């Protein structure tokens, strides 16, 4: 009599190939994410260093303006609205010192030589510093140049009583005729001012106001020297 033996099932395979493949994929993904985090951290550090360096360079070149008042509506330009600005650089020393608060009127139908103005510089090097405060030196149609430390207007030395004694000019002024509707501006602190010597005359349409007085600190309050 023949006895039929029931076949035993095959032993299960050692390990699961699919689970091994999945584990490797997860490991690779985790490693990729770690690398991306390091990359983003490195990029953020580089961007922070660049921003700090650029802002520092901007302040050293007389990029000034911290306004406590928002830009008024267009309708305020003709109404003589007054705005307040705080000097953040030494570009206008000795007339304006760092920390001086000044008032500027938006009524500027006529800009005169010697006026201190607030304006939007062409192609500002720092977008977060949209305004500058400088002095109007050359008017439309003037031929402006320099000789040594002296500014020449149509070949005649310009009297500048608002400057410190023996104030050096620093960068010279290339001889040029100022176009209609434009003004040549300089900082009173000529060796520490980013102005028309670098970016050329400014358009009349970029002028936001004429600075009329220092209002703080009290010890310096008074009209602007011309």
Residue, then its C-alpha position, 0 to 999 in steps of 0.5 A: x500500500x502506497x502512502x501519499x506524503x503531502x508536499x511541504x510548502x517552500x520556505x519563505x524567501x529570506x528578506x523582501x526585495x521590494x522593501x529593500x529597494x524602497x529603503x534605498x530610495x528613501x535613503x537617497x531622497x533623505x540625502x538629497x534633501x539634506x544637500x538641498x538644505x545645505x545649499x539653500x543655507x549657503x545661498x542665504x548666507x551669501x545673499x545676506x553678506x552681499x546686502x550688508x556690503x551694498x547697504x554699507x557702500x550706499x551709506x558711504x556714498x551719501x545715499x540718504x533718506x529716511x522719511x517719516x511721512x509717506x509720499x503724498x498723493x499727486x494732488x498734493x504737489x501743487x498744494x505745498x504739502x510738507x514732508x519730513x526727512x531724516x539725514x542718514x549720511x554725511x553727504x550734506x555736511x556741514x549744512x545737514x548732519x546725520x540725524x538732522x530732521x528736515x522739512x521739505x515742501x512739494x511746492x517747487x515750481x521754481x528751483x533756484x541755484x543753491x536750493x537743497x532738494x529731495x529727489x529720486x536719483x536716476x538708476x539708484x544703486x540701492x532700491x531701498x533708498x529711493x530718495x537723495x538730498x543734494x544741492x542744486x549747482x547747475x541750471x538748465x542751459x549752464x555749462x558746468x565744469x571744475x578747476x581744482x576744487x572750484x566749480x565753474x558755471x559758464x567759465x566763472x567760479x561759483x561762490x559757495x558760502x555754505x561749504x566748509x573752508x577749503x572744502x576739497x571737490x574730490x571727483x572733478x566735474x566733466x565739462x558739459x552743457x546741462x540739458x533743458x529740464x535738468x539740474x546738476x546736483x552736488x552734496x556739500x561734503x564733496x568727497x563723500x557724496x554720490x551725486x551728478x558727477x557720477x550719474x549726471x544731471x537729474x530731471x526736473x520731474x524727479x524732484x520731490x521737494x525743496x528742503x526749507x528748514x531743519x526742524x530737529x534737534x532744537x539746537x540746530x533748528x533753522x532755515x537751510x543755508x544758501 
